[in-house]
Amino acid sequence: MLNAYRKIKKEETKMIFKLLAFSEIRIVEASALVSNFEDSNLLNDK
């Protein structure tokens, strides 16, 4: 699995790979999560 990860060039693809590997969600769910992600929903701890 590490060899496959190292071959990925795009950061968005790496993020989806990590979601699939570590969260056990489906690829459709990971794609929707990334597509609908909004930075404005993040909390700022400053």
Secondary structure, 3 states (H helix, E strand, C coil): CHHHHHCCCCHHHHHHHHHHHHHCCCHHHHHHHHHCCCHHHCCCCC
